[in-house]
Amino acid sequence: MQPDKVPGPDGYKAYFFQRKWDVVGPDICKSVHSFNSDRMLMEVNHTFVTLVPKSANAALFGNFRPISCCNTLYKLISKILADRLRRSLEN
Protein backbone atom coordinates (compact mmCIF):
# COMPACT_ATOMS: atom_id res chain seq x y z
CA MET A 1 0.00 0.00 0.00
CA GLN A 2 1.17 3.52 -0.72
CA PRO A 3 2.28 4.95 2.65
CA ASP A 4 1.24 8.55 1.98
CA LYS A 5 -2.30 8.15 0.64
CA VAL A 6 -5.18 10.01 2.29
CA PRO A 7 -6.23 8.56 5.66
CA GLY A 8 -9.70 7.12 6.06
CA PRO A 9 -12.17 7.47 8.93
CA ASP A 10 -9.66 5.81 11.27
CA GLY A 11 -7.32 8.80 10.76
CA TYR A 12 -4.26 6.69 10.01
CA LYS A 13 -2.32 6.43 6.78
CA ALA A 14 -0.70 3.16 5.71
CA TYR A 15 2.64 4.71 6.77
CA PHE A 16 1.67 4.39 10.43
CA PHE A 17 0.92 0.68 10.13
CA GLN A 18 4.08 0.06 8.10
CA ARG A 19 6.34 1.91 10.57
CA LYS A 20 4.76 0.43 13.70
CA TRP A 21 4.15 -3.10 12.38
CA ASP A 22 5.98 -4.63 15.35
CA VAL A 23 3.34 -3.11 17.65
CA VAL A 24 0.13 -3.27 15.56
CA GLY A 25 0.97 -6.26 13.33
CA PRO A 26 -0.44 -9.02 15.56
CA ASP A 27 -3.73 -7.12 16.03
CA ILE A 28 -4.00 -6.41 12.30
CA CYS A 29 -3.44 -10.10 11.53
CA LYS A 30 -6.14 -11.06 14.05
CA SER A 31 -8.52 -8.57 12.45
CA VAL A 32 -7.87 -9.94 8.96
CA HIS A 33 -8.44 -13.49 10.22
CA SER A 34 -11.68 -12.40 11.92
CA PHE A 35 -12.93 -11.26 8.51
CA ASN A 36 -13.06 -14.94 7.50
CA SER A 37 -15.11 -15.86 10.56
CA ASP A 38 -17.89 -13.24 10.21
CA ARG A 39 -16.80 -11.41 13.37
CA MET A 40 -15.40 -8.27 11.76
CA LEU A 41 -16.26 -4.98 13.45
CA MET A 42 -18.79 -2.85 11.59
CA GLU A 43 -16.51 0.18 12.00
CA VAL A 44 -14.01 -1.39 9.61
CA ASN A 45 -16.49 -0.88 6.77
CA HIS A 46 -17.04 2.84 7.44
CA THR A 47 -16.13 5.09 4.52
CA PHE A 48 -16.12 8.84 3.93
CA VAL A 49 -17.21 9.93 0.48
CA THR A 50 -15.75 13.26 -0.55
CA LEU A 51 -16.44 15.31 -3.65
CA VAL A 52 -13.29 16.82 -5.11
CA PRO A 53 -13.71 19.59 -7.71
CA LYS A 54 -12.32 18.82 -11.17
CA SER A 55 -11.77 22.51 -11.88
CA ALA A 56 -11.34 25.75 -9.91
CA ASN A 57 -14.90 27.01 -10.58
CA ALA A 58 -16.86 23.78 -10.15
CA ALA A 59 -20.57 24.61 -9.85
CA LEU A 60 -22.39 21.56 -11.20
CA PHE A 61 -22.45 18.09 -9.73
CA GLY A 62 -20.71 16.75 -12.85
CA ASN A 63 -17.74 19.01 -12.11
CA PHE A 64 -16.86 16.96 -9.02
CA ARG A 65 -15.10 13.62 -8.65
CA PRO A 66 -16.26 11.34 -5.80
CA ILE A 67 -13.48 9.82 -3.73
CA SER A 68 -13.99 7.15 -1.07
CA CYS A 69 -11.74 7.37 1.95
CA CYS A 70 -11.83 3.84 3.35
CA ASN A 71 -10.53 2.54 6.63
CA THR A 72 -6.93 1.28 6.30
CA LEU A 73 -7.85 -2.19 7.55
CA TYR A 74 -10.65 -2.33 4.96
CA LYS A 75 -8.14 -1.41 2.23
CA LEU A 76 -5.79 -4.16 3.42
CA ILE A 77 -8.53 -6.81 3.37
CA SER A 78 -9.67 -5.61 -0.07
CA LYS A 79 -6.12 -5.88 -1.43
CA ILE A 80 -5.74 -9.40 -0.05
CA LEU A 81 -9.02 -10.50 -1.63
CA ALA A 82 -8.21 -8.82 -4.96
CA ASP A 83 -4.77 -10.49 -5.09
CA ARG A 84 -6.30 -13.91 -4.38
CA LEU A 85 -8.97 -13.38 -7.01
CA ARG A 86 -6.41 -12.20 -9.57
CA ARG A 87 -4.27 -15.30 -8.99
CA SER A 88 -7.24 -17.63 -9.41
CA LEU A 89 -8.33 -15.85 -12.60
CA GLU A 90 -4.85 -16.10 -14.10
CA ASN A 91 -4.85 -19.93 -13.83
Steps between C-alpha positions, in 0.01 A plus 500: 500500500617852428611643837396860433146460366212686665395355837153356540253535787751334734734799449806289425694474177662173393834655606403468866425129470816438297726685747342352813439147368683347797236652730179484291584201277359224723171690547473571127556131423230404752262749340565363151443145626176609670375614159487132399295408806222762465609683816640814339414829669247713314728803541750343261252551216445872567591725208501875441391609155646833397431705190815651354458777240639423154555869429543824697144626433304177543129583530318195365494153647674366188797726574588295809676166537384272785778348707449233766725522802491147640630370828860374467408153625220486241751592227735225619226235495386620156855473364538148638172390342581668167844333487347158571233553237756618244714190558203267458391678181848475350500117527 
